[in-house]
């Protein structure tokens, strides 16, 4: 197998991703990445018709083949106070979520 991700390219990618890998991890990850590229190239080699339409999945979902959607019904919990009692903070039956600190990146 021809390695497309050389040691130099791999080390550059590791530096860009700010990863800390020991030698065993680095060898394993580079080998796995090259195996993934090999699989991609094998898939690219499959001949396809020029007029084949691109789909996000292999099965076309049409109205005829799609299942009927179920009715969306609201089923209230018999005692919502049991659920709210598990929350750390509640105010007027609303769960209070603490603020998430944000940092501006340069």
N, C-alpha and C positions, 0 to 999 in steps of 0.2 A: 504494500500500500504506500502510495506517495503521500508523505506528510505535508499538508498545506500549512499547518501552523507550526512553523519552525520554533526552535528554542528562543531565538531572538524576538520573534513576533509574540510568542507566548509571554515572555518576560515583560515585554512592553505592555501587553494587555493587563497583566497582573499589576503592574505599576499604575496604570490608568485606573484600574478598579480598586486600588488601595487594598489589595488582598495580602494576607500574610500566610504563605504556604510553606510547609517544610518540603524537603526534596521529594519524599514519597508522595505527598499530596500533589505536588506540581507535575510529577511524571504521570500519575493517574489521571489528573484533570486534562492534561494535554492529549493523552492517548484517547480519552473519551470524546473530547472535542473533535479530534481527527476522525474518530469513528462516526460521529454525527455528520460530519461533512461528507464522508464516504457514502453514508445512507442517502443524503440529499442528492449526491451525484448519481446514485443508482436510480433514484426516483426521476431525476431529470432525463435519464436515458430512455424512459418509457415513451414509445411513440404515441402521440395523440393527434387526433384529427384537428385540422386548422380551424374548423368551425365549432369546435367544442366550447360551450359557454362555461365561464368560470363560475363556480358556486362556492359558498362558504363551507359547504359540507357535501358529502357524496350523495345524499338522498334529496331529491326535489320534493318540497312540501307544497302541494297544491291543495285547493279547497276539497277536491275529491279524496285525497289521501290523508288529509289532516283529521285528527279526532275532533269531535265536537267539544267546544270549550264548556267547562262546567259553570254553573251559575255561581257567582261570587256572593256568598251569603255571610252575614256577620253573625258570629256565635260568641256572645259575651261570656266572659268567665263568671262563674256563679259568685265568686267572692274576690274581687280585684284587690281588696285590702290585704289579702294573703300574699299576693305578688308584690305589692308596694312595700310591705313590711320587710322585704328582703333588700330593698334599695338602701344605700347609705344615707341619702338625703331625699326628702319628698316635700313638696310644697303644693297644697291644694290639689292633690292627686296627680301631680306631675313629678317625674323623676328629675332631680337636679343633677346635671352633669358638670363636673368641674371644668374650668377653662383650660385649654391646652396652650402652653406657652409657645409663642412663635418667635423664630429667629430669622432675621433678614440675612440671606446669603449674599456674599459679595461676588 
